Amino acid sequence: MKFIADVMLGKLAKRLRLLGVDVLYEPGLQDNEIIRRSLEQDRIILTRDRSLSQRPLAARHVLISSEHLHDQFEQMLKTFSSILDPATFLTRCSVCNEILKAASKQEVRDLVPAYVYDRSNSFLRCSCCGRVYWKGNHVRNLIQSGFAEQNRKTLRGAGQTRKG
């Protein structure tokens, strides 16, 4: 499943990309270009713009109701129950959406902080923008938050409630 996000959903696009979801996001795209690319590339439009969502050629869309990232993410999980796949976590560049490739420790020596270089053995790199990724605490926290959201949704769907 592929998506294209409008200018108002940059943070959501970045979060989804880090969790392996294919989300095209270019802040400068006008509505007509978003629609054109969604049709050409078979992408679902993610938007907060009601007028865009009402255009006939934008029939495949999700109108994101909240301006808060947490709520936006939860809406995506409710709408697309199988959007998260642990096998795809940290496989896309959060900046340009390209597939990440394994990089040797030696390749990234001068591109990561010394403490990261000393503590990590597995690195990924975007062949498009050169950004380097590793599984640090920020990635673990993001993955855990993704699973927590998905599990809360599953529990609510099963008629259970959470305490607290």
C-alpha positions in Angstrom: 0.0 0.0 0.0 1.4 3.4 -1.1 0.5 6.9 0.0 1.1 10.5 -0.9 0.8 13.1 1.9 0.0 16.8 1.5 2.0 19.6 2.9 0.2 19.5 6.3 1.3 15.9 7.1 5.1 16.0 7.0 5.5 14.6 10.6 3.1 11.8 9.9 4.9 11.0 6.6 8.2 10.8 8.4 6.9 8.6 11.2 5.3 6.2 8.7 8.4 6.1 6.6 10.5 5.1 9.6 8.0 2.3 10.2 8.5 1.1 6.6 5.4 2.6 4.9 5.9 4.0 1.4 4.8 7.7 1.7 5.6 10.2 -1.0 5.9 13.6 0.6 7.1 16.8 -1.1 6.0 19.9 0.7 6.0 22.0 -2.5 3.5 19.9 -4.4 0.2 21.6 -5.4 -3.1 19.8 -5.2 -3.2 19.0 -8.9 0.3 17.4 -8.8 -0.7 15.4 -5.7 -3.7 14.0 -7.6 -1.7 13.3 -10.7 0.9 11.4 -8.9 -1.6 9.5 -6.8 -3.3 8.3 -10.0 0.0 7.6 -11.9 1.6 5.7 -9.0 -1.5 4.1 -7.4 -1.1 6.0 -4.1 -3.8 6.9 -1.6 -3.9 10.6 -0.8 -3.4 11.6 2.9 -4.7 15.1 3.5 -6.1 17.5 6.0 -7.4 19.7 3.2 -11.2 19.2 2.9 -11.3 20.8 -0.6 -8.6 18.4 -1.9 -10.5 15.5 -0.5 -13.7 16.6 -2.3 -12.2 16.7 -5.7 -13.6 13.9 -8.0 -10.1 12.7 -9.1 -9.0 12.4 -5.4 -11.5 9.7 -4.7 -8.9 7.5 -3.1 -8.0 9.6 0.0 -8.0 9.7 3.7 -9.1 13.0 5.3 -6.9 13.2 8.4 -9.1 14.8 11.1 -6.6 15.9 13.7 -3.6 18.3 13.6 -1.9 16.2 16.4 0.6 13.6 15.3 -0.5 11.0 17.8 -4.1 11.2 16.7 -3.1 11.2 13.0 -1.1 8.0 13.5 -3.9 6.4 15.4 -6.4 7.3 12.6 -4.0 5.6 10.1 -3.9 2.4 12.2 -7.7 2.4 12.5 -8.2 2.9 8.8 -5.5 0.5 7.6 -5.3 -2.2 10.2 -2.3 -4.0 8.6 -0.2 -1.0 7.8 2.6 -1.9 10.2 4.8 -4.8 9.4 7.8 -5.3 11.8 9.8 -6.8 8.9 9.7 -3.4 7.2 10.6 -1.2 10.2 13.6 1.0 9.4 13.7 0.1 5.7 12.9 3.5 4.3 14.6 6.9 4.5 12.6 9.3 6.6 13.8 12.2 4.4 13.3 10.9 0.8 11.4 7.6 1.2 14.1 5.6 -0.6 14.8 2.0 0.4 17.8 1.9 2.8 20.8 -0.3 2.1 23.1 -2.0 4.5 26.3 -0.1 5.1 29.5 -1.4 6.6 30.8 0.1 9.8 33.9 1.4 8.0 31.7 3.2 5.4 29.9 5.3 8.1 32.9 5.9 10.4 33.0 9.6 9.6 29.3 10.0 9.3 28.1 9.1 12.8 28.9 10.3 16.2 31.9 8.4 17.8 29.8 6.9 20.6 27.4 5.5 18.0 30.2 4.1 16.0 31.7 2.4 19.1 28.4 0.9 20.3 26.6 -0.1 17.0 27.6 -2.7 14.5 24.6 -2.5 12.1 24.1 0.6 9.9 21.8 1.5 7.0 22.3 4.2 4.5 20.1 6.0 2.0 21.6 5.8 -1.5 19.8 9.0 -2.5 20.5 11.5 0.2 23.3 9.7 2.1 21.6 9.8 5.5 22.8 7.1 7.9 20.5 5.1 10.2 21.1 2.7 13.1 18.9 1.1 15.7 19.4 3.5 18.6 17.0 4.3 21.4 15.0 6.7 19.1 14.2 3.9 16.7 13.3 1.5 19.5 11.0 4.1 21.0 9.3 4.7 17.7 8.8 1.0 17.0 7.5 0.5 20.5 5.1 3.4 20.1 3.9 1.9 16.8 3.3 -1.4 18.4 1.6 0.2 21.4 -0.8 2.1 19.1 -1.5 -1.0 17.1 -2.1 -3.1 20.3 -4.4 -0.5 21.8 -6.4 -0.5 18.5 -6.6 -4.3 18.5 -7.7 -4.4 22.1 -10.4 -1.8 21.5 -11.6 -3.7 18.5 -11.9 -6.9 20.6 -14.2 -5.1 23.0 -11.5 -4.8 25.8 -10.6 -1.6 27.6 -7.3 -0.6 29.1 -7.0 0.6 32.7 -5.4 3.8 33.7 
